[in-house]
Amino acid sequence: MAISASAFATALVYVMTCIAVPMPKPLGVWHAGDIASFISSILFGPIVGGFACGVGAALFDIWNPLYQSSFIIWAPATLIIRGIMGFMLGKLRRIIPSRPRLSEVLAMIISHVWKNFAYFAYDYYLFGPVAYLDLLTFFPLSAIDIAITVPLLAVIRKSIGKEYFM
């Protein structure tokens, strides 16, 4: 189950990350991959989530159908930053056992704060102070991703009849 779940979740993160709009450097790209990352990590747990989030998003940076390898400079950071984000999200998804939905929203917020500041640090290393633009754009996009994920998870759960796969 874990291997097939990892393959499915990694492909989902990659495909959803390919739904993207490139931004001026250092902003990288705005994409729907974080929604897939949230869903994968919450439904499948920390191991599958960490692998899928790191590898799926890094594959996009290495090569993607619309932009080829134009984001390859972010691939090493993506593998680590998003891998940790997915693992963290999977671990924290049940932090408040009596309030599972609140736990999931808190896990999404905490994991995205980590991701946003980690990418800021990487972009600052690459591009200097212009990386402060990251902080102005990443957090609103994170809020949109969370707002989309919450009802989407409810629909997925209703259709599969399960809270979690793993």
Number of C-alpha atoms within 10 A of each C-alpha: 8 12 9 10 18 22 15 15 27 26 19 22 29 26 20 20 26 23 13 15 13 13 10 7 13 20 19 18 17 17 16 21 23 25 24 25 33 30 25 30 32 28 23 22 23 24 20 28 34 31 25 32 35 28 24 29 29 26 23 26 27 17 16 17 9 11 15 12 15 15 18 17 13 19 20 13 18 26 22 19 23 29 27 22 33 34 23 23 31 30 18 22 24 19 15 13 10 9 10 14 16 15 18 23 19 18 25 32 17 15 22 25 15 17 22 19 16 18 23 24 16 18 23 16 11 14 14 13 12 14 20 16 14 20 14 10 13 19 16 10 15 19 14 12 20 19 13 13 20 17 11 14 18 12 12 14 14 11 9 10 9 10 15 13 13 15
